[in-house]
């Protein structure tokens, strides 16, 4: 397998999640660490730590436990793809294989809202996943949020945090 072949992580999911946050595909730093949103400049963990009132120095296991305790699941739309580097724009569209959301939603009917971390996650979900879902699964509320990626530098941390606060109403 070439270094351009990428495989995503399994979901972080508890017993009765209500909110599912979806990214596109982990970047290089995340893949190296084996952790979602592992890049030091990605705003994801600072934003959700603020929303969940977690200590800023909470380690990854504590963060994932907090997600599960608060009814939040975390996954990526893309299960595998070919991509040079970390940018979503470098994903080869013909190589994309998506995760099995029909099975996830069937196993976790408590999910009531899907929040997309950026445009690629939303676009690939709508294009490749939504048509495969049952009508009930298609009706799950969906929200697009600004990407927390350091590549999305045109928006300040405070503006991203303000946009992500909409999730508090879904917890």
N, C-alpha and C positions, 0 to 999 in steps of 0.2 A: 504494500500500500504506500503510495507516495505521500510526502509530507503535505501535499495539497488536499488530500482526502481528509475530511473532517467528520467526526461523529459526535453528536450532542450527548448530553447527560440524561439520565433518567429524571423523572419529575421529583421535586420535593413536594410531598403531599401527605396530609394527615388523614384522619378518619372522615371528617365531614367538612371539606373545604367549601367555602361560599364564593371565593374570589380566586380566579386563575390569572396570573400575570404571565404573559407570553413574550419572550424575546424572539429573535430570528435564529441565531446560531452563535454559540460561544466564540469569543475571539481567542487569539493565540495565548494571551496571558491567562485567561480562564482555563483553557484546555491544559496548559502546563501545570496549573495549580490544582486542577480537578474541582474547581469551584465556580458556581455561577457568578458572573460579574466580578472577575478577579483582577481586572486592570485597576491599578491604584487611582487613576483619575476618573474612573467611571462613577457617576453620581448616584447609581442605583442604591447601594447600601447606605450612604449618608442620607438619602431621601427617605427610604423606608425606615431607617433607624429613627429618624425624626418623627415620622408619622406614628410609629409604634412605641415611641418613648423608650427606645433601647439605648443602653450606654454606647457612646461612640466607639469605644474600644472592644465591644462585644466580638468574640471570635465567631468563625463561620458556623460551628455546631450550635452555638447559642442563637445565632440569627435564624438558622433553619428551624430550630425548636420554636422560636417566637412566631415564625410564619405559621407553623402547624397549629400552635396554640391559638392563633388569631383567625384561623379558618382561611389561610392564604396558601395557595399552591403556586408553584413556580415551574415553568417548563419552557421549551422552545418549539416553535412551529416546525422548524427543519430538523429532521432526525440525522441526516447525513447529506453532504454535498462536497463538491470540489471548489476550493477557494484558495487563492494565494493571499497570504496575510490575514488580516482581521476585518477588513472593510466589507460590508454587505454588498457594496457595488462590485466587488470582485467575485461574487458567487456565480458559478456557471449555471445558468437556469436549467439547462438540460440534465444537470447532475443532481438536482434537488429531489430528495425523498423526504416526505413529511411524516411526522409522528401520527400514531393511531388515536385520533381524538374521539372517534365514535366509541371505541372501547373505554377510553378514559371517562367520557361523560356517562356511559352506561354504568361503569363501576362507581362513579361519584355523582349521582343525580343531585346532590346538594349544591353543585356549582351553579350560581345564579348570575355571575358576571365574569366576562373576560376582558382584561385590560391589556392592550398591546403596548409594549415598550418600543415605540417608533413605527415608522411607516412600512418598513420591509416586513416586519412580523404581521402587521395587519393585511398588507397586500397579498402575501403568500398564503395566509389563512383564508382570505376571501376567495382567492383564485384556486387553490389546490385542496382545501379542506372543506369549506362550507358546502360545496355541492355534494359531498359524500355523506353529510350528516342527515339524521332524521329531521322532520319538521320541528319537533320539540327541541332538539339540540340546536337547530338553526335559529331558534327564537331566543336563545340565551343572550342577554344584554351584552353589547360589545362597546368598548370605549378605547379610542386611540389616545395615547399619551405621548408627550414629547420624548424622544430618545434620551436616555441617560448617558449615552456613549460620549467619550471625550471628542469623538469626531463631530458631534453636534454642538460645536462651540458657539454657534450663533445665538444661543439662548443662555442666559445666566442661570446659575444654580438656583437663585431665589425664584426666578420665573418658572423653572422646571418644578421646584418644590410646590409652588402655588398651584400649578396645573395638576400635580399628582395628589393634592389634597382631596380631590373628588373621590378618591378611593375610601376615605374615612366613612363616607355615607354607605359604603357597600360592605363594611366589616360587621 
